[in-house]
Amino acid sequence: MEETIAGTETAQIPQQRGESLQDIAVRYAEERHWDVFPGTWLEAVDGVQRCSCGEPACALPGAHPARDDWATQATGSATVARRLWSKQPTASILLPTGRTFDAIEVPESAGFLALARMERMELTLGPVTCTPDRRMHFLVLPGAAAKVPDLVRRLGWPPASLDLTALGEGAYVAAPPTRFGSRGAVQWACRPTPANRWLPDAEELISPLAYACGRDR
């Protein structure tokens, strides 16, 4: 879909090649059957890009839910997604977790270390995002949020000792090419392809992820 990050260098803003955010949101719903919902957006205020929420010190400018009931707004319908983004074409693209997928979040440094290890292990990966805040999200089958803490304990790590979190029901991830203010845009470290339509289970990825987070402490 969008540009994929090569290596561990700072992510560049992806080129959209003429696609609107609306078109991309519709494709996520239509091609991947992911639920999507529009978040906040960026507005120019005195020449500075500010979050539409109006908070000058917004921690995630242009990249968080715009309303409290966002979970009820999320849709897997391409038709509804097109209508939602027609109301605000520059709204960020957010994906709720706990539905078609959960996400395992780790620091970027640990994430790229884990990716290299997974490649050597010939593991099948799902899509992986990388944010301007140097966080990575590995998309896995739903249910990960409930079992990851126990999986980490079985590997000999106290869950609180690792910078590794599983996002499930009630959480969300920002999808490429959502921008975090002036910090840059979310990109794919591993882009969605027909080959990774079927997501891995958290159990398949947790060992290299926990190992990498342990090395990264």
N, C-alpha and C positions, 0 to 999 in steps of 0.2 A: 504494500500500500504506500506508505511514505518512505522516505530515505531511511536506510538502516545505518546504525553507528558502526564504524569500522575501528576496532581497537579500543583503547581506553582514553583517547584524547578527548578534550572538551567537546561536547556535542554542538554541532552547528545547527542553526535554524533550518528545518527541512524545507525544500522547495515544493510548493504545492502543485506546480505544473498546471495551473488554471483551475484546479478543483476547489470548490467552496467548502466551508465547514459543513454546510448542509449536505452536500453530496457525500462527503466522507462519513458523516453520521448515518446517513441512509445506507451506505455500503456496509457499515458495521452491522446494522440491523438485518439487512437483506442477505449479505453473503456469509456472515459469521453467526447470525441468529443471536447476537448479543443485545441485551437491553441497553438503551442509551437514554440520557437526559441532558438537556442544556443547562450549563452552569452560568456563572457570572461571565463578564466580558470586560475588555479594556476600553477605557474612554480617555481621550486626550483632554487634560485639564491644565491650562497654562503651559502647554507644550510638553507636559509630562504624562505618561501613560498611567492612569489610575484605575483601580478596580471599580466596577459598576456598583459594588455594595456600598460605596461612599466612605469606607474606612481608610483614612490616609496611610495607616500603618498595617494594612491588610497583609497577613502572612503568606497568602496564596493569591496574589492579585490576578483576577481573571481566570481562576482555576479551582473554584469551589462552588458548592450548590448555591443557587440564587434564592431558594425558598426552603423553609423548614420541612415541607411535605414532599421533598424531592423523590422519596421512594415511591410515592403513588404516581408520580409523573413519568417515571422511567418506563420505556416501552420497547418492545421487540418488533413493533410494526414499522416497516419502512414508510408507509403512508403517514402514520402519526408522527414519526420522526421528521419527515419533510415539513409537516405543518408546524411542529414546534420550532424548528429553526427558521421558518419563514417569518416568525414573529420577531426574532432577534438573530439575524444571520451571522453575527460575530461571536455568539455565545460559545463557550468552551464545550468540549465533548467529554462527558463524564460517564463512566461505566459502573453500575452498582455491582458489588461483589455479593456472593452468597446466592446467586441465581444460576446462571450458566457457567460460572467459574468462581473460584476463590483466588486470592493472590497472596504469594509469599513475598514480603518486602524485606530487602536487605540493603546495606550500603553499596554504592556503586563499586568500590574497590573489591569487596567480598564477592559481589555478583559476577564481575568479570573473571575473578579467580575460579569461582564455581563453574562458570561457563566453560573455561578451558578444561577443567577436570571432567565435566560432563561429556565433553567432546571425546576425551580419551577413553571414557567409560562407554562411549557409543550409546548414551541415553537419548531417548526421544523427548525433545522439548516442545512445550507449547510456546506461544508468543511471549516475549519478554520486553517490557518497556524500561526506559531510562529517563529520569526526570532532570530538569535543570538543577534541582536540589541534590543531585548525585545520589538518588535512591533508585533501586531497580525493583520491578515487580514481575515475578514469575507466575504466569497464569496456570492454574491447576484445577482439577476437578473440584466441584463444590464439596464442602465437608472438611476442608483442610483446617479451617479456623478452630474446629472442635478437637482435632486430634494432633495437631502439630506440637503443642506443649508436651504431650506424653511421648511423642516420637523423639523429641529432643532429649528428654530424660533418659530414654532407653539407650541413646548414644553416649550417655555419660555426662551431659551438660545440664546444669540448672538452667531452665528457660530464661530466667532473668539475667543470666550472665552473657547472653548473646544478643546482638542487635539484629534480631530476626523476629518478624511479626507476621502472623497469618491474618489476612483480612477476609471476613465473611459477611454474613447478613448485617445490614446497617452501615456498612462502609462502602467506599467507592475508590476507583482509581481514575486518574486523568488519562485520556487516550490521545495519542498523536493525532494532529499536530497542535494540541492545546498549548498555549503560551503561559508561562509564569511571569507576567509583567515583563520587565526588561531583562530578566535572567535567561530567557531562551525558551525553547519549546520541548515538549516531551517527544521522544523519538523511539523507534523500535531498535532494541538490541538484537532481537530475533523477531522478524516480521511475520505476520499471519500468512500462511501458505496452505494450499490444499493438503500438504503432507502433515501439518500439525493441527488440522481441524479437530482431531481427537486429542483431548488434553491428557497429560500425565496425571497420575495420582500423586499427592504430596509425599507419600512413602517412597516413591521412586527418586525424588530429588532432594529429600531432606538431608541425607548423609553428606553429599558434597556441599550443600548450602551451609549446614552447621559447621562442617570442617573449615570452610572458607571464612565464616564469621568468627570462628575461634582463632584462626590465624590473624584475623584483622583487628583483634582487640588491642 
